[in-house]
Amino acid sequence: MSLVQAQQEPKPRCSPMVSIYFFNMTKQEIRQEIKLLCSQNAGNLAEKSSAICNQIINSKEYKAATVIYAYMALQDEVDLTEVIKNALRDGKKVALPKIISKEEGIIKFFYLDPQKRLAQQTAAGTFGISEPDESLPAIPDPAHKTLILVPGRAFTKEGDRLGRGKGYYDRFLGNGLLRYARNDIGSRNDIGARNDITLAGVCFDFQIKKSLPVSRDDVKMDIIFCN
């Protein structure tokens, strides 16, 4: 399957399917529609997640990365447990996010300890999401050879992303990643300015949409992983 390069209007790494396109819908209306689709596909999400994990693990972006930013999934998100465990076995550094400030919408990433089981160093945190223990080492700002796996409510083949509305990843990518890893913060298409940092949207095939209501300041993904 072809690489999803956001600047070149690529086809996402997804199986062929009939997409539901949203025209003139608000962000909240799209989120509600995706929530319904997730419910309707609940019985297949585990199988879809496994297929996406295999795709990530076999990708050149994963193989080239020395650091993987992952996440612990909600029930209606792509479960990356296979990727996390495989990356630790491969000797890669793996970091998971923890909500530091719910009021300000701030997340911080912490390195996992490869010598411990995942369950031994994570616990339910804000919104019931499994988060890393704060005693783990905090990860510095994104550097070279880093693959950042980003969840979202919907994506486009061009790399646009719609989150859940809390803004955690928007703030992290905009205020953290771009500030340190991009030369031109004002240009949302300046993908080449990042130093070997790949932003990868992760979603199910029914979350790929033709268009989304985004602004110039929203951060685009470089590639999209989906089943």
C-alpha positions as CSV (number, residue, x, y, z in Angstrom):
1,M,0.0,0.0,0.0
2,S,1.2,3.5,-0.7
3,L,2.7,5.8,1.8
4,V,0.4,8.5,3.2
5,Q,2.3,11.8,2.7
6,A,0.1,14.7,3.7
7,Q,1.7,17.2,1.4
8,Q,1.0,15.0,-1.7
9,E,-2.6,14.3,-1.2
10,P,-2.0,10.5,-0.8
11,K,-4.4,7.7,-0.3
12,P,-4.5,6.5,3.3
13,R,-3.3,3.1,4.2
14,C,-6.8,1.7,4.4
15,S,-8.8,-1.1,2.9
16,P,-11.2,0.0,0.1
17,M,-14.6,1.0,1.5
18,V,-17.5,3.3,1.0
19,S,-16.8,6.3,3.2
20,I,-19.4,8.5,4.7
21,Y,-18.6,12.1,3.8
22,F,-19.6,15.0,5.9
23,F,-20.6,18.3,4.2
24,N,-21.4,21.4,6.2
25,M,-21.4,19.5,9.5
26,T,-20.1,21.0,12.7
27,K,-17.3,19.3,14.6
28,Q,-19.6,18.1,17.2
29,E,-22.0,16.6,14.7
30,I,-19.1,14.7,13.1
31,R,-18.0,13.5,16.5
32,Q,-21.5,12.2,17.2
33,E,-21.6,10.5,13.9
34,I,-18.3,8.8,14.5
35,K,-19.5,7.7,18.0
36,L,-22.4,6.0,16.3
37,L,-20.2,4.3,13.8
38,C,-17.9,3.0,16.5
39,S,-20.9,1.6,18.3
40,Q,-22.1,-0.1,15.2
41,N,-18.7,-1.6,14.5
42,A,-18.0,-2.5,18.2
43,G,-17.7,-6.2,17.4
44,N,-15.0,-5.8,14.9
45,L,-12.8,-3.2,16.6
46,A,-10.4,-5.7,18.2
47,E,-9.7,-7.4,14.9
48,K,-9.3,-4.0,13.1
49,S,-6.9,-2.8,15.9
50,S,-4.8,-5.9,15.4
51,A,-4.6,-5.3,11.6
52,I,-3.6,-1.7,12.2
53,C,-0.9,-2.7,14.7
54,N,0.6,-5.1,12.2
55,Q,0.6,-2.4,9.6
56,I,2.4,0.0,11.9
57,I,5.0,-2.6,13.0
58,N,5.8,-3.4,9.4
59,S,6.0,0.2,8.3
60,K,9.3,1.9,7.4
61,E,8.4,4.7,9.7
62,Y,8.2,2.3,12.7
63,K,11.4,0.5,11.7
64,A,13.3,3.7,11.3
65,A,12.2,5.2,14.6
66,T,14.2,4.9,17.9
67,V,11.4,6.5,19.9
68,I,7.7,5.7,19.7
69,Y,5.0,8.0,21.2
70,A,2.0,5.8,21.7
71,Y,-1.2,6.0,23.8
72,M,-3.5,3.7,25.8
73,A,-6.7,3.5,24.0
74,L,-10.3,4.1,25.0
75,Q,-12.8,1.4,24.0
76,D,-13.6,3.1,20.7
77,E,-10.0,3.8,19.7
78,V,-7.4,1.7,18.0
79,D,-5.7,-0.4,20.6
80,L,-1.9,0.0,20.3
81,T,-1.0,-2.6,23.0
82,E,0.7,-4.8,20.3
83,V,2.7,-2.0,19.0
84,I,3.8,-0.9,22.5
85,K,4.9,-4.4,23.5
86,N,6.6,-5.1,20.2
87,A,8.5,-1.7,20.3
88,L,9.8,-2.5,23.8
89,R,11.0,-5.9,22.6
90,D,12.7,-4.2,19.6
91,G,14.7,-2.0,22.0
92,K,12.9,1.2,21.1
93,K,12.0,3.8,23.7
94,V,8.2,4.0,24.2
95,A,6.4,6.9,25.8
96,L,2.8,7.2,26.9
97,P,0.9,10.4,27.7
98,K,-0.5,11.5,31.1
99,I,-2.9,14.3,31.6
100,I,-1.1,16.9,33.8
101,S,-3.7,19.6,33.8
102,K,-7.4,18.8,32.9
103,E,-8.2,22.5,33.2
104,E,-5.5,23.7,30.9
105,G,-5.6,20.6,28.6
106,I,-2.0,19.7,29.1
107,I,-0.5,16.2,28.6
108,K,3.1,15.1,29.2
109,F,4.8,11.9,28.0
110,F,6.7,9.5,30.1
111,Y,9.1,6.7,29.1
112,L,8.0,3.1,29.9
113,D,10.4,0.8,31.7
114,P,11.1,-2.1,29.4
115,Q,11.9,-4.3,32.3
116,K,8.4,-4.0,33.8
117,R,5.1,-5.3,32.5
118,L,2.8,-2.6,31.1
119,A,0.2,-3.2,33.8
120,Q,2.8,-2.6,36.5
121,Q,3.6,1.0,35.3
122,T,0.2,2.3,34.2
123,A,-3.1,3.0,36.1
124,A,-6.4,4.5,35.4
125,G,-6.2,8.2,35.3
126,T,-8.3,11.1,34.0
127,F,-11.4,9.9,32.0
128,G,-10.6,6.4,33.0
129,I,-7.7,6.2,30.5
130,S,-4.6,4.2,31.5
131,E,-1.8,6.5,32.2
132,P,1.9,6.0,33.0
133,D,3.2,6.3,36.6
134,E,4.7,9.8,37.3
135,S,7.7,8.1,38.8
136,L,8.8,7.1,35.3
137,P,11.2,9.4,33.5
138,A,9.6,12.3,31.7
139,I,10.4,12.4,28.0
140,P,12.2,15.5,26.6
141,D,10.8,17.3,23.6
142,P,10.5,15.3,20.5
143,A,13.8,14.7,18.7
144,H,15.0,12.9,15.6
145,K,13.9,9.4,14.5
146,T,10.6,9.7,16.4
147,L,7.2,8.3,15.4
148,I,4.3,9.9,17.1
149,L,1.1,7.9,16.9
150,V,-1.9,10.3,17.3
151,P,-5.4,9.2,18.0
152,G,-8.4,11.2,16.6
153,R,-12.1,11.1,16.0
154,A,-11.7,11.6,12.2
155,F,-9.0,12.2,9.6
156,T,-8.8,13.0,5.9
157,K,-6.4,11.5,3.4
158,E,-4.6,14.8,3.3
159,G,-3.7,14.5,6.9
160,D,-6.3,16.7,8.6
161,R,-7.4,15.6,12.0
162,L,-10.4,16.1,14.2
163,G,-10.0,15.2,17.9
164,R,-12.5,14.7,20.7
165,G,-12.7,18.4,21.5
166,K,-10.6,18.6,24.6
167,G,-7.5,19.9,22.7
168,Y,-4.9,17.8,24.5
169,Y,-3.0,16.7,21.4
170,D,-3.7,20.1,19.6
171,R,-1.8,21.8,22.4
172,F,1.0,19.2,22.6
173,L,1.6,19.2,18.9
174,G,1.2,23.0,18.5
175,N,3.0,24.2,21.6
176,G,5.5,21.5,22.1
177,L,6.4,19.6,19.0
178,L,6.2,22.5,16.5
179,R,8.0,25.0,18.8
180,Y,11.1,22.8,19.0
181,A,11.0,20.8,15.8
182,R,9.8,23.2,13.1
183,N,11.5,26.2,11.6
184,D,8.4,27.9,10.6
185,I,5.6,27.6,13.2
186,G,3.2,29.6,11.1
187,S,3.2,27.1,8.2
188,R,1.0,24.1,8.8
189,N,2.3,22.4,5.7
190,D,6.0,22.8,6.5
191,I,6.5,19.0,7.1
192,G,10.1,19.0,5.9
193,A,11.1,21.3,8.8
194,R,10.7,18.5,11.3
195,N,13.9,16.6,12.1
196,D,12.9,13.0,11.3
197,I,9.7,13.3,13.3
198,T,6.8,11.5,11.8
199,L,3.2,12.4,12.9
200,A,1.0,9.4,12.2
201,G,-2.8,9.5,12.6
202,V,-4.2,6.2,13.8
203,C,-7.9,5.3,13.1
204,F,-10.4,2.8,11.8
205,D,-11.3,2.9,8.1
206,F,-14.8,4.4,8.8
207,Q,-13.1,7.4,10.4
208,I,-11.5,8.5,7.2
209,K,-13.5,11.4,5.7
210,K,-13.3,13.4,2.6
211,S,-13.1,16.8,4.4
212,L,-13.1,18.2,7.9
213,P,-13.6,21.6,9.4
214,V,-10.1,22.6,10.3
215,S,-8.1,25.8,10.5
216,R,-4.7,26.9,9.3
217,D,-3.2,26.4,12.8
218,D,-4.3,22.8,13.0
219,V,-1.4,20.4,12.7
220,K,-1.5,18.0,9.8
221,M,-0.4,14.3,10.0
222,D,2.3,13.1,7.8
223,I,0.7,9.6,7.3
224,I,-2.4,7.8,8.4
225,F,-2.5,4.2,9.6
226,C,-5.9,2.5,9.3
227,N,-7.2,-1.0,8.5
